[in-house]
Amino acid sequence: MFFNEHAPPHFHAFYGDFKATFSISTGQMIEGEFPQRQAAYVTAWALLHEKELLANWKLLTTGKGFNKIDPLQ
């Protein structure tokens, strides 16, 4: 996520030269390009951490920073 984000709640993922935007509520890619297998991992991670992602979204949109979220294990 970046500071000064815009709706809908989302986060950005990077893999090599690929960049994509994923929905927090569904975990699905909503913009960009990502290899299918890696996109599935990002979606799985997002669904596991939906509450944390939404909390970070709220913090960032109010200028309060964010909390680190563990990577997919």
TALIN-V62008 format. One record per backbone hydrogen bond with DSSP energy under -1.0 kcal/mol. CO is the residue of the C=O (numbers start at 1). NH is the residue of the N-H. E is the energy in kcal/mol with one decimal. If there is no record, write none. Layout:
co:CO nh:NH e:E
co:CO nh:NH e:E
//
This chain:
co:9 nh:24 e:-1.9
co:11 nh:22 e:-3.0
co:13 nh:20 e:-2.2
co:15 nh:18 e:-2.6
co:18 nh:15 e:-2.2
co:19 nh:33 e:-2.0
co:20 nh:13 e:-2.8
co:21 nh:30 e:-3.2
co:21 nh:31 e:-1.3
co:22 nh:11 e:-2.1
co:23 nh:27 e:-1.5
co:28 nh:23 e:-2.8
co:31 nh:21 e:-2.7
co:35 nh:39 e:-2.6
co:36 nh:40 e:-2.0
co:37 nh:41 e:-1.6
co:38 nh:42 e:-2.3
co:39 nh:43 e:-2.5
co:40 nh:44 e:-2.4
co:41 nh:45 e:-2.6
co:42 nh:46 e:-2.8
co:43 nh:47 e:-2.3
co:44 nh:48 e:-1.8
co:45 nh:49 e:-1.6
co:49 nh:53 e:-2.8
co:50 nh:54 e:-2.6
co:51 nh:55 e:-2.1
co:52 nh:56 e:-2.4
co:53 nh:57 e:-2.5
co:54 nh:58 e:-2.3
co:55 nh:59 e:-2.2
co:56 nh:60 e:-3.0
co:57 nh:61 e:-2.4
co:59 nh:64 e:-3.1
co:60 nh:63 e:-1.4
//
